[in-house]
Amino acid sequence: MTNRKIQYWVIPPTEDGEFVANMKAVLDTYAQPYNPKCPVICMDEQPVQLQREVRTPIPATAKQSKRVDYEYERAGTASIFMFTEPLAGWRDVSVRERRTKADWATEVARLLEGRYADCDQIILVCDQLNTHTKGAFYEVFEPQKARQLVQRIEFCYTPKHGSWLNIAEDELSSMTRQCIANERFGDIETLREATAAWSTDVNNTQRGVDWQMKIDDARCKLTSVYPKIKL
């Protein structure tokens, strides 16, 4: 028997009207010109396994790469929250112990009251995870404050099995390759320092995101997801 390599990716559904509707909403959002009073913010999350070294790594030399022992000690988990404003070329990384409704609402509120305090509204692109809801704010803040926060958010949900439409997922992928994949982090503080340094460096050296997929492209390249209309 011939062994064939298996490739894993998100397989889109076929003839799914809900997928098409949500996909178009996201693509329409990305096509809008930059509006500083109503910026488009993309967010995504990623779990991280904390791993503590049990033997001190040997530093790299001019002739030898850094050497790390295979053995490690599990030190719990953490969750990374990635927020990115594509047209401004800005991203923000936050590390928390969990990714509950309360964690998510707290992170969104932090941005609304910080960087976006003067914005009338933001458009938030995120997936349909059950923690990404308006009700999450009411579980964290007093009703009046929760309502004020919710009124400033226009939600734009990516379709199920369509996470590739979220630019924040691309940013998470880049951060993982450049900052996390080849390192071990034994505690949350160390992970926070590393991801903060990454986001600062990328914000200082990169511009915005050049999103190529347009609605017309989707009609041509993803014809299978459009329902067949029976006349």
C-alpha positions as protocol buffer text, in pm:
chain_id: "A"
residue {
  index: 1
  type: MET
  ca { x: 0 y: 0 z: 0 }
}
residue {
  index: 2
  type: THR
  ca { x: 129 y: 346 z: -89 }
}
residue {
  index: 3
  type: ASN
  ca { x: 135 y: 595 z: 197 }
}
residue {
  index: 4
  type: ARG
  ca { x: 7 y: 937 z: 97 }
}
residue {
  index: 5
  type: LYS
  ca { x: 57 y: 1249 z: 299 }
}
residue {
  index: 6
  type: ILE
  ca { x: -266 y: 1387 z: 446 }
}
residue {
  index: 7
  type: GLN
  ca { x: -324 y: 1760 z: 424 }
}
residue {
  index: 8
  type: TYR
  ca { x: -551 y: 1930 z: 674 }
}
residue {
  index: 9
  type: TRP
  ca { x: -749 y: 2246 z: 604 }
}
residue {
  index: 10
  type: VAL
  ca { x: -1098 y: 2386 z: 656 }
}
residue {
  index: 11
  type: ILE
  ca { x: -1319 y: 2229 z: 391 }
}
residue {
  index: 12
  type: PRO
  ca { x: -1598 y: 2473 z: 298 }
}
residue {
  index: 13
  type: PRO
  ca { x: -1956 y: 2345 z: 285 }
}
residue {
  index: 14
  type: THR
  ca { x: -2147 y: 2301 z: -38 }
}
residue {
  index: 15
  type: GLU
  ca { x: -2463 y: 2487 z: -136 }
}
residue {
  index: 16
  type: ASP
  ca { x: -2487 y: 2668 z: 196 }
}
residue {
  index: 17
  type: GLY
  ca { x: -2682 y: 2994 z: 189 }
}
residue {
  index: 18
  type: GLU
  ca { x: -2584 y: 3089 z: 546 }
}
residue {
  index: 19
  type: PHE
  ca { x: -2215 y: 3050 z: 460 }
}
residue {
  index: 20
  type: VAL
  ca { x: -2256 y: 3271 z: 153 }
}
residue {
  index: 21
  type: ALA
  ca { x: -2449 y: 3539 z: 344 }
}
residue {
  index: 22
  type: ASN
  ca { x: -2192 y: 3563 z: 623 }
}
residue {
  index: 23
  type: MET
  ca { x: -1900 y: 3547 z: 380 }
}
residue {
  index: 24
  type: LYS
  ca { x: -2040 y: 3836 z: 178 }
}
residue {
  index: 25
  type: ALA
  ca { x: -2097 y: 4041 z: 493 }
}
residue {
  index: 26
  type: VAL
  ca { x: -1730 y: 3999 z: 585 }
}
residue {
  index: 27
  type: LEU
  ca { x: -1605 y: 4075 z: 233 }
}
residue {
  index: 28
  type: ASP
  ca { x: -1829 y: 4383 z: 214 }
}
residue {
  index: 29
  type: THR
  ca { x: -1684 y: 4497 z: 546 }
}
residue {
  index: 30
  type: TYR
  ca { x: -1325 y: 4456 z: 424 }
}
residue {
  index: 31
  type: ALA
  ca { x: -1408 y: 4654 z: 107 }
}
residue {
  index: 32
  type: GLN
  ca { x: -1514 y: 4964 z: 303 }
}
residue {
  index: 33
  type: PRO
  ca { x: -1277 y: 5264 z: 304 }
}
residue {
  index: 34
  type: TYR
  ca { x: -1104 y: 5348 z: 628 }
}
residue {
  index: 35
  type: ASN
  ca { x: -1325 y: 5533 z: 874 }
}
residue {
  index: 36
  type: PRO
  ca { x: -1144 y: 5647 z: 1192 }
}
residue {
  index: 37
  type: LYS
  ca { x: -1479 y: 5697 z: 1367 }
}
residue {
  index: 38
  type: CYS
  ca { x: -1588 y: 5340 z: 1289 }
}
residue {
  index: 39
  type: PRO
  ca { x: -1278 y: 5123 z: 1235 }
}
residue {
  index: 40
  type: VAL
  ca { x: -1290 y: 4755 z: 1141 }
}
residue {
  index: 41
  type: ILE
  ca { x: -1136 y: 4535 z: 1411 }
}
residue {
  index: 42
  type: CYS
  ca { x: -1073 y: 4162 z: 1367 }
}
residue {
  index: 43
  type: MET
  ca { x: -1025 y: 3932 z: 1665 }
}
residue {
  index: 44
  type: ASP
  ca { x: -939 y: 3569 z: 1724 }
}
residue {
  index: 45
  type: GLU
  ca { x: -817 y: 3348 z: 2006 }
}
residue {
  index: 46
  type: GLN
  ca { x: -563 y: 3070 z: 2047 }
}
residue {
  index: 47
  type: PRO
  ca { x: -483 y: 2834 z: 2334 }
}
residue {
  index: 48
  type: VAL
  ca { x: -119 y: 2780 z: 2431 }
}
residue {
  index: 49
  type: GLN
  ca { x: 34 y: 2494 z: 2629 }
}
residue {
  index: 50
  type: LEU
  ca { x: 278 y: 2629 z: 2889 }
}
residue {
  index: 51
  type: GLN
  ca { x: 592 y: 2417 z: 2917 }
}
residue {
  index: 52
  type: ARG
  ca { x: 855 y: 2458 z: 3187 }
}
residue {
  index: 53
  type: GLU
  ca { x: 1216 y: 2353 z: 3122 }
}
residue {
  index: 54
  type: VAL
  ca { x: 1348 y: 2077 z: 3348 }
}
residue {
  index: 55
  type: ARG
  ca { x: 1708 y: 2119 z: 3226 }
}
residue {
  index: 56
  type: THR
  ca { x: 1880 y: 2448 z: 3157 }
}
residue {
  index: 57
  type: PRO
  ca { x: 1917 y: 2502 z: 2780 }
}
residue {
  index: 58
  type: ILE
  ca { x: 2269 y: 2536 z: 2642 }
}
residue {
  index: 59
  type: PRO
  ca { x: 2312 y: 2878 z: 2477 }
}
residue {
  index: 60
  type: ALA
  ca { x: 2405 y: 2905 z: 2112 }
}
residue {
  index: 61
  type: THR
  ca { x: 2766 y: 2963 z: 2012 }
}
residue {
  index: 62
  type: ALA
  ca { x: 2932 y: 3065 z: 1687 }
}
residue {
  index: 63
  type: LYS
  ca { x: 2952 y: 2699 z: 1588 }
}
residue {
  index: 64
  type: GLN
  ca { x: 2656 y: 2542 z: 1765 }
}
residue {
  index: 65
  type: SER
  ca { x: 2284 y: 2617 z: 1773 }
}
residue {
  index: 66
  type: LYS
  ca { x: 2101 y: 2657 z: 2101 }
}
residue {
  index: 67
  type: ARG
  ca { x: 2031 y: 2316 z: 2249 }
}
residue {
  index: 68
  type: VAL
  ca { x: 1713 y: 2238 z: 2442 }
}
residue {
  index: 69
  type: ASP
  ca { x: 1636 y: 1908 z: 2612 }
}
residue {
  index: 70
  type: TYR
  ca { x: 1339 y: 1710 z: 2481 }
}
residue {
  index: 71
  type: GLU
  ca { x: 1199 y: 1671 z: 2832 }
}
residue {
  index: 72
  type: TYR
  ca { x: 976 y: 1941 z: 2978 }
}
residue {
  index: 73
  type: GLU
  ca { x: 717 y: 1987 z: 3252 }
}
residue {
  index: 74
  type: ARG
  ca { x: 360 y: 2087 z: 3173 }
}
residue {
  index: 75
  type: ALA
  ca { x: 275 y: 2416 z: 3342 }
}
residue {
  index: 76
  type: GLY
  ca { x: -90 y: 2464 z: 3250 }
}
residue {
  index: 77
  type: THR
  ca { x: -241 y: 2657 z: 2962 }
}
residue {
  index: 78
  type: ALA
  ca { x: -301 y: 3014 z: 2856 }
}
residue {
  index: 79
  type: SER
  ca { x: -517 y: 3187 z: 2596 }
}
residue {
  index: 80
  type: ILE
  ca { x: -399 y: 3448 z: 2348 }
}
residue {
  index: 81
  type: PHE
  ca { x: -641 y: 3718 z: 2231 }
}
residue {
  index: 82
  type: MET
  ca { x: -542 y: 3877 z: 1901 }
}
residue {
  index: 83
  type: PHE
  ca { x: -697 y: 4204 z: 1788 }
}
residue {
  index: 84
  type: THR
  ca { x: -596 y: 4366 z: 1460 }
}
residue {
  index: 85
  type: GLU
  ca { x: -704 y: 4676 z: 1271 }
}
residue {
  index: 86
  type: PRO
  ca { x: -605 y: 4580 z: 914 }
}
residue {
  index: 87
  type: LEU
  ca { x: -633 y: 4921 z: 746 }
}
residue {
  index: 88
  type: ALA
  ca { x: -424 y: 5086 z: 1019 }
}
residue {
  index: 89
  type: GLY
  ca { x: -158 y: 4813 z: 1023 }
}
residue {
  index: 90
  type: TRP
  ca { x: -203 y: 4767 z: 1398 }
}
residue {
  index: 91
  type: ARG
  ca { x: -238 y: 4460 z: 1615 }
}
residue {
  index: 92
  type: ASP
  ca { x: -271 y: 4399 z: 1989 }
}
residue {
  index: 93
  type: VAL
  ca { x: -194 y: 4075 z: 2173 }
}
residue {
  index: 94
  type: SER
  ca { x: -326 y: 3994 z: 2519 }
}
residue {
  index: 95
  type: VAL
  ca { x: -260 y: 3678 z: 2722 }
}
residue {
  index: 96
  type: ARG
  ca { x: -506 y: 3552 z: 2980 }
}
residue {
  index: 97
  type: GLU
  ca { x: -543 y: 3234 z: 3186 }
}
residue {
  index: 98
  type: ARG
  ca { x: -875 y: 3144 z: 3021 }
}
residue {
  index: 99
  type: ARG
  ca { x: -1097 y: 3244 z: 2732 }
}
residue {
  index: 100
  type: THR
  ca { x: -1440 y: 3262 z: 2894 }
}
residue {
  index: 101
  type: LYS
  ca { x: -1718 y: 3507 z: 2814 }
}
residue {
  index: 102
  type: ALA
  ca { x: -1586 y: 3730 z: 3090 }
}
residue {
  index: 103
  type: ASP
  ca { x: -1232 y: 3724 z: 2950 }
}
residue {
  index: 104
  type: TRP
  ca { x: -1356 y: 3810 z: 2601 }
}
residue {
  index: 105
  type: ALA
  ca { x: -1586 y: 4092 z: 2715 }
}
residue {
  index: 106
  type: THR
  ca { x: -1312 y: 4237 z: 2936 }
}
residue {
  index: 107
  type: GLU
  ca { x: -1065 y: 4244 z: 2646 }
}
residue {
  index: 108
  type: VAL
  ca { x: -1311 y: 4408 z: 2406 }
}
residue {
  index: 109
  type: ALA
  ca { x: -1406 y: 4665 z: 2671 }
}
residue {
  index: 110
  type: ARG
  ca { x: -1038 y: 4742 z: 2728 }
}
residue {
  index: 111
  type: LEU
  ca { x: -1002 y: 4844 z: 2365 }
}
residue {
  index: 112
  type: LEU
  ca { x: -1329 y: 5037 z: 2353 }
}
residue {
  index: 113
  type: GLU
  ca { x: -1225 y: 5240 z: 2657 }
}
residue {
  index: 114
  type: GLY
  ca { x: -863 y: 5271 z: 2546 }
}
residue {
  index: 115
  type: ARG
  ca { x: -750 y: 5295 z: 2185 }
}
residue {
  index: 116
  type: TYR
  ca { x: -1107 y: 5340 z: 2056 }
}
residue {
  index: 117
  type: ALA
  ca { x: -1245 y: 5562 z: 2331 }
}
residue {
  index: 118
  type: ASP
  ca { x: -1316 y: 5843 z: 2083 }
}
residue {
  index: 119
  type: CYS
  ca { x: -1477 y: 5619 z: 1821 }
}
residue {
  index: 120
  type: ASP
  ca { x: -1853 y: 5634 z: 1784 }
}
residue {
  index: 121
  type: GLN
  ca { x: -1860 y: 5266 z: 1694 }
}
residue {
  index: 122
  type: ILE
  ca { x: -1639 y: 4977 z: 1585 }
}
residue {
  index: 123
  type: ILE
  ca { x: -1710 y: 4690 z: 1348 }
}
residue {
  index: 124
  type: LEU
  ca { x: -1592 y: 4371 z: 1516 }
}
residue {
  index: 125
  type: VAL
  ca { x: -1514 y: 4074 z: 1290 }
}
residue {
  index: 126
  type: CYS
  ca { x: -1506 y: 3748 z: 1486 }
}
residue {
  index: 127
  type: ASP
  ca { x: -1620 y: 3388 z: 1465 }
}
residue {
  index: 128
  type: GLN
  ca { x: -1945 y: 3251 z: 1603 }
}
residue {
  index: 129
  type: LEU
  ca { x: -1798 y: 3108 z: 1924 }
}
residue {
  index: 130
  type: ASN
  ca { x: -2057 y: 3099 z: 2201 }
}
residue {
  index: 131
  type: THR
  ca { x: -1849 y: 3341 z: 2411 }
}
residue {
  index: 132
  type: HIS
  ca { x: -1864 y: 3616 z: 2147 }
}
residue {
  index: 133
  type: THR
  ca { x: -2205 y: 3753 z: 2239 }
}
residue {
  index: 134
  type: LYS
  ca { x: -2365 y: 4078 z: 2351 }
}
residue {
  index: 135
  type: GLY
  ca { x: -2482 y: 3901 z: 2664 }
}
residue {
  index: 136
  type: ALA
  ca { x: -2121 y: 3846 z: 2774 }
}
residue {
  index: 137
  type: PHE
  ca { x: -2093 y: 4215 z: 2863 }
}
residue {
  index: 138
  type: TYR
  ca { x: -2392 y: 4190 z: 3095 }
}
residue {
  index: 139
  type: GLU
  ca { x: -2220 y: 3909 z: 3284 }
}
residue {
  index: 140
  type: VAL
  ca { x: -1919 y: 4131 z: 3357 }
}
residue {
  index: 141
  type: PHE
  ca { x: -2042 y: 4491 z: 3384 }
}
residue {
  index: 142
  type: GLU
  ca { x: -2333 y: 4676 z: 3536 }
}
residue {
  index: 143
  type: PRO
  ca { x: -2632 y: 4694 z: 3296 }
}
residue {
  index: 144
  type: GLN
  ca { x: -2583 y: 5060 z: 3205 }
}
residue {
  index: 145
  type: LYS
  ca { x: -2215 y: 5018 z: 3121 }
}
residue {
  index: 146
  type: ALA
  ca { x: -2279 y: 4691 z: 2938 }
}
residue {
  index: 147
  type: ARG
  ca { x: -2544 y: 4859 z: 2721 }
}
residue {
  index: 148
  type: GLN
  ca { x: -2312 y: 5150 z: 2641 }
}
residue {
  index: 149
  type: LEU
  ca { x: -2042 y: 4909 z: 2528 }
}
residue {
  index: 150
  type: VAL
  ca { x: -2275 y: 4691 z: 2323 }
}
residue {
  index: 151
  type: GLN
  ca { x: -2424 y: 4992 z: 2145 }
}
residue {
  index: 152
  type: ARG
  ca { x: -2078 y: 5082 z: 2016 }
}
residue {
  index: 153
  type: ILE
  ca { x: -2017 y: 4742 z: 1854 }
}
residue {
  index: 154
  type: GLU
  ca { x: -2143 y: 4627 z: 1515 }
}
residue {
  index: 155
  type: PHE
  ca { x: -2082 y: 4252 z: 1501 }
}
residue {
  index: 156
  type: CYS
  ca { x: -1974 y: 4090 z: 1175 }
}
residue {
  index: 157
  type: TYR
  ca { x: -1952 y: 3712 z: 1220 }
}
residue {
  index: 158
  type: THR
  ca { x: -1748 y: 3489 z: 993 }
}
residue {
  index: 159
  type: PRO
  ca { x: -1937 y: 3184 z: 865 }
}
residue {
  index: 160
  type: LYS
  ca { x: -1894 y: 2846 z: 1029 }
}
residue {
  index: 161
  type: HIS
  ca { x: -1604 y: 2662 z: 862 }
}
residue {
  index: 162
  type: GLY
  ca { x: -1495 y: 2998 z: 724 }
}
residue {
  index: 163
  type: SER
  ca { x: -1237 y: 3109 z: 979 }
}
residue {
  index: 164
  type: TRP
  ca { x: -996 y: 3187 z: 694 }
}
residue {
  index: 165
  type: LEU
  ca { x: -1205 y: 3498 z: 634 }
}
residue {
  index: 166
  type: ASN
  ca { x: -1085 y: 3643 z: 964 }
}
residue {
  index: 167
  type: ILE
  ca { x: -767 y: 3849 z: 920 }
}
residue {
  index: 168
  type: ALA
  ca { x: -691 y: 3805 z: 1291 }
}
residue {
  index: 169
  type: GLU
  ca { x: -642 y: 3434 z: 1224 }
}
residue {
  index: 170
  type: ASP
  ca { x: -366 y: 3522 z: 976 }
}
residue {
  index: 171
  type: GLU
  ca { x: -202 y: 3745 z: 1236 }
}
residue {
  index: 172
  type: LEU
  ca { x: -218 y: 3463 z: 1492 }
}
residue {
  index: 173
  type: SER
  ca { x: -56 y: 3228 z: 1242 }
}
residue {
  index: 174
  type: SER
  ca { x: 227 y: 3475 z: 1179 }
}
residue {
  index: 175
  type: MET
  ca { x: 282 y: 3533 z: 1550 }
}
residue {
  index: 176
  type: THR
  ca { x: 288 y: 3159 z: 1618 }
}
residue {
  index: 177
  type: ARG
  ca { x: 556 y: 3099 z: 1353 }
}
residue {
  index: 178
  type: GLN
  ca { x: 768 y: 3399 z: 1447 }
}
residue {
  index: 179
  type: CYS
  ca { x: 732 y: 3406 z: 1825 }
}
residue {
  index: 180
  type: ILE
  ca { x: 591 y: 3088 z: 1980 }
}
residue {
  index: 181
  type: ALA
  ca { x: 651 y: 2778 z: 1768 }
}
residue {
  index: 182
  type: ASN
  ca { x: 1019 y: 2728 z: 1856 }
}
residue {
  index: 183
  type: GLU
  ca { x: 1007 y: 2846 z: 2216 }
}
residue {
  index: 184
  type: ARG
  ca { x: 888 y: 2712 z: 2549 }
}
residue {
  index: 185
  type: PHE
  ca { x: 708 y: 2936 z: 2793 }
}
residue {
  index: 186
  type: GLY
  ca { x: 690 y: 2820 z: 3152 }
}
residue {
  index: 187
  type: ASP
  ca { x: 454 y: 3091 z: 3277 }
}
residue {
  index: 188
  type: ILE
  ca { x: 206 y: 3347 z: 3152 }
}
residue {
  index: 189
  type: GLU
  ca { x: 424 y: 3648 z: 3229 }
}
residue {
  index: 190
  type: THR
  ca { x: 704 y: 3523 z: 3005 }
}
residue {
  index: 191
  type: LEU
  ca { x: 454 y: 3457 z: 2728 }
}
residue {
  index: 192
  type: ARG
  ca { x: 308 y: 3806 z: 2773 }
}
residue {
  index: 193
  type: GLU
  ca { x: 651 y: 3966 z: 2744 }
}
residue {
  index: 194
  type: ALA
  ca { x: 734 y: 3774 z: 2427 }
}
residue {
  index: 195
  type: THR
  ca { x: 402 y: 3842 z: 2251 }
}
residue {
  index: 196
  type: ALA
  ca { x: 408 y: 4209 z: 2354 }
}
residue {
  index: 197
  type: ALA
  ca { x: 757 y: 4244 z: 2207 }
}
residue {
  index: 198
  type: TRP
  ca { x: 639 y: 4074 z: 1886 }
}
residue {
  index: 199
  type: SER
  ca { x: 336 y: 4302 z: 1842 }
}
residue {
  index: 200
  type: THR
  ca { x: 542 y: 4615 z: 1913 }
}
residue {
  index: 201
  type: ASP
  ca { x: 804 y: 4514 z: 1658 }
}
residue {
  index: 202
  type: VAL
  ca { x: 549 y: 4424 z: 1390 }
}
residue {
  index: 203
  type: ASN
  ca { x: 349 y: 4743 z: 1449 }
}
residue {
  index: 204
  type: ASN
  ca { x: 666 y: 4948 z: 1407 }
}
residue {
  index: 205
  type: THR
  ca { x: 788 y: 4772 z: 1093 }
}
residue {
  index: 206
  type: GLN
  ca { x: 478 y: 4671 z: 897 }
}
residue {
  index: 207
  type: ARG
  ca { x: 190 y: 4850 z: 731 }
}
residue {
  index: 208
  type: GLY
  ca { x: -167 y: 4738 z: 674 }
}
residue {
  index: 209
  type: VAL
  ca { x: -302 y: 4416 z: 533 }
}
residue {
  index: 210
  type: ASP
  ca { x: -361 y: 4384 z: 158 }
}
residue {
  index: 211
  type: TRP
  ca { x: -672 y: 4166 z: 152 }
}
residue {
  index: 212
  type: GLN
  ca { x: -710 y: 4017 z: -197 }
}
residue {
  index: 213
  type: MET
  ca { x: -1037 y: 3820 z: -183 }
}
residue {
  index: 214
  type: LYS
  ca { x: -1329 y: 4026 z: -318 }
}
residue {
  index: 215
  type: ILE
  ca { x: -1694 y: 3933 z: -364 }
}
residue {
  index: 216
  type: ASP
  ca { x: -1650 y: 3881 z: -738 }
}
residue {
  index: 217
  type: ASP
  ca { x: -1354 y: 3650 z: -666 }
}
residue {
  index: 218
  type: ALA
  ca { x: -1568 y: 3448 z: -427 }
}
residue {
  index: 219
  type: ARG
  ca { x: -1835 y: 3398 z: -693 }
}
residue {
  index: 220
  type: CYS
  ca { x: -1571 y: 3256 z: -930 }
}
residue {
  index: 221
  type: LYS
  ca { x: -1355 y: 3055 z: -690 }
}
residue {
  index: 222
  type: LEU
  ca { x: -1618 y: 2926 z: -445 }
}
residue {
  index: 223
  type: THR
  ca { x: -1905 y: 2840 z: -677 }
}
residue {
  index: 224
  type: SER
  ca { x: -1976 y: 2517 z: -489 }
}
residue {
  index: 225
  type: VAL
  ca { x: -2089 y: 2701 z: -175 }
}
residue {
  index: 226
  type: TYR
  ca { x: -2363 y: 2892 z: -359 }
}
residue {
  index: 227
  type: PRO
  ca { x: -2702 y: 2718 z: -347 }
}
residue {
  index: 228
  type: LYS
  ca { x: -2835 y: 2598 z: -680 }
}
residue {
  index: 229
  type: ILE
  ca { x: -3154 y: 2789 z: -754 }
}
residue {
  index: 230
  type: LYS
  ca { x: -3432 y: 2570 z: -888 }
}
residue {
  index: 231
  type: LEU
  ca { x: -3649 y: 2756 z: -1135 }
}
